[in-house]
Amino acid sequence: MRRLLRALEVPLLVLTPLVLGICAYVQFDQAALLTVLVAVVTVVVFLASYEASRPGLRQVVPTVVLAALAAAGRILFAAVPDFKPVTAVCIIAGVALGRREGFMTGALAPLVSNIFFGQGLWTAWQMYSWGLVGYLSGVLADHGAFRRRPVLYVFGFVSALLYGFVLNSWFIVGYVRPVTWSTALAAYAAGLPWDCTHGAATVIFLLALYLPWQRKLERIKRKFALADLG
């Protein structure tokens, strides 16, 4: 079962946005609900896969703490639209702890913080999108992509745009009628200023947090002999 769940992770990460595209193409009436169900399945598989890996308490605690900090930061900056540290924290988690911890951090942060902001169909897509950012961060870190710090900051900005693109795509597919190139581009254009604000915020938080947090997380990993579960 553990191997099966792991084998499903990447296909589901790819399938989830693919379903969005298919629903947009066929103009499916219940696209909002169907695509949310697909996102939920993806998140549940990752949660089950993480649980099946039987992480110890000292392995779980750093991930939970980072998710809690991301959620708290989102609430703390609630008064400033799209200026949030969540994406930056997901990236730090993925780089320092591994791709699967990065996904878990991204998935848990909106689930917890939406107790304050309000739960809804969007929660599943926020969990998927921030989880994807954390997962990609871990994958790229494993391949040495962030040895040059400017690459990390560029990735941070692009990750915020990716998050916005996924959430905007779900909104378009689920709620914009008819879905045409003009209506889709109008919706993306309306969200672009907020996505750019999110990207700038991510870079700012990475500049402030990445080095001290990464050093502390590396010390924790060495002290407790933690291994990346990814």
Beta strands, then each sheet from edge to edge (+ up, - down):
end
